[in-house]
Amino acid sequence: MNKTIIYAFLAIGFVTASSCKKLDLTDPSSPSTGSFYANQNELELAVNDLYRLEFWTAQTATTISSTTGKEVPAASVVELTGAFEEFFSDNCFYRGGSGGNPVIAGSLASDNANVQAYYLNCYKAIARANAFLENKDKAAANTPPAIMTRLEAEMRLIRAYQYAKLITHFGDVPLNIKTLTIEEAKNVNKTSKADIYTFLKGEYEFAAQNLPQTYGTAVKRLTKGAALALEARTALYMGDWETARVASLAVMNLAGGYTLNASYDNLFQLAGEQSAEIIFSIPRDQTQQIFGVPDDIITRNAGGFGATLPTRELVDAFECTDGKPIDESPLYNPSDPFTNRDPRLIATIVPFYNNTPSTVVPRTSYWLGYNYNPHPDSAQVWSNKLGRKVTNNDTRAVAPFASFTGFVFKKGVSQSWSDTHKEDNDAIIIRYAEILLTYAEAKIELGQADATVLDAINKVRARAYGVPVTQTAAYPAVTTLDLTQLKNVVRRERRVEFAFEGLRYMDLIRWKLAEKALTRPVIGLPDPVNQNRAKWPFPGVTPIDDDGIADYSGFGADVKVLFQRSFDKSKQYLWPIPAVEVRANPKLTQNPNY
């Protein structure tokens, strides 16, 4: 691939933050702060070490075993895309154990492995950033001042984003901006979320002022645009609409800056890795042995497990081509649900092969070399890869663990995943479409609906249809300036635009919709013996409320409840502080009701 990327082979221990009580411990196998940071090369190695996916997205996940009732690893589900938190939302469901995880089961506790790993990785990165900032001047005599400043800006931005993740998930946490002794680490107090956010705004500003706008077309490092974009995201999550507006507008106004990729589908393929839409991504490459194992996403016919499942709720969230939701549009047909829909639907979800007996030539849907058809009457399907019919392992009538919802993800998946069982698409952390919708949401929340808001939303919508924003007859352009309607439009737009990119969970949290969306059951197709061809694939039109939440309660036995979600609004809008941290330092009071 034609790209220059940062690979951090150095396992720099420096100051390890495996828990609050270990914030000053040094990995004995790694260079110590006393001998390191002596020159530009060592400074760059220290910064490069934090360009690892584990510091930007979480890579662990667990499910609840149906036999033991305990958490068990969910294979490589999350390693694929960095979309860790999508499994905590109503967009995605993992078929493992009983299918649930402690977030959607309402059983999240302070000893949860995911919570501990998330907290740990944030403080690991913070500790390493602190060590760098305290020791960087050792290299001042042999490092150009401009390089020193740029590396400092990168480290301060990385540290700031770690704190942004912490305060949006845990609320008040310790603000450590220096290396702590063991005794100090045992006595740190929490700092308020508001005070930490004030500190972060200064860090984002420093980074934006001191990072270059570009390093060249192929180099992937933090930039001025990334600093502003991450500030905009943080401000959005904090409900600081004015800062979100200003920061996102600054990204939009960068000279020669970012543009939407012409093709939504291709953006998530290898061909899109150098797109001007990508503001920041973490590189992965098979040749450097940095890749994911995508078997949980790949269909069973193509050699995978088909265990990472789009929900019916996600499928129903995509509008029809007239811009109306499926329960309002005359274009929607539950017997042919992929027709007359927002093009992002078939870019995100593999459409069914339609072999319903008809005088019309059936629509062909090849995916990874096979017709994708989960209907139980299709024990065989045609393989254009093999040129013959094969056993259809993607229907539960043949393979009991085929997709329970009937759906599989298409977004970002390529034929090479099936061929090599390796996934090396770069992990996109933030992209320009998010900035446009952040700007629109911030302006709407400020009561400032105007033409710039419509333009930002419509650019994203027009790109989905592959047309310029000015061709308003070729896509369902938004024209209303009604604030309530626009709020609903932006929320729906974020859901479908960023499906399986890991943003949905935090959107539900900050919009206070988790208590509604995450108390509805996950539903799937009926068991094969109960599947009625006349009601295939959907028995009717799904009612969807103003918040975009679907209601399947009226379908009775025509759908199957796969998992009953639960969300305790008295506590789950924050995660618990890990128990190991509270035991090490009693001053770290636990979050309410945990």
Secondary structure, 3 states (H helix, E strand, C coil): CCCECCCCCCCCCCCECCCHHHCCECCCCCCCCCCCCCCHHHHHHHHHCCCCHHHCCCCCCEEECCCCCCEEECCCCCCCCCCHHHHHCCCEEECCCCCCCHHHHCCCCCCCHHHHHHHHHHHHHHHHHHHHHHHHHHHHHHCCHHHHHHHHHHHHHHHHHHHHHHHHHHCCECCCCCCCCHHHHCCCCCECHHHHHHHHHHHHHHHHHHCCCCCCCCECCCCHHHHHHHHHHHHHHHCCHHHHHHHHHHHHCCCCCCCCCCCHHHHCCHHHCCCCCEEEEECCEHHHCECECCCCCCCCCCCCCCCEEECHHHHHHCCECCCCCCCCCCCCCCCCCCCCECCHHHHHECCCCCCCCCCCCCCCCEECCEECCCCCCCCEEEECCCCEEEECCCCCCCCCCCCCCCCCECCCCCHHHHHHCCECCCEEEEEHHHHHHHHHHHHHHCCCCCHHHHHHHHHHHHHHHCCCCCCHHHCCCCCCCCHHHHHHHHHHHHHHHCCCCCCHHHHHHHCCCHHHHCCCEEEECCCHHHCCHHHCCCCCCCCECCCCCECCHHHHHHCEEEEECCCCCCCCCCCCCCHHHHHHCCCCCCCCCC
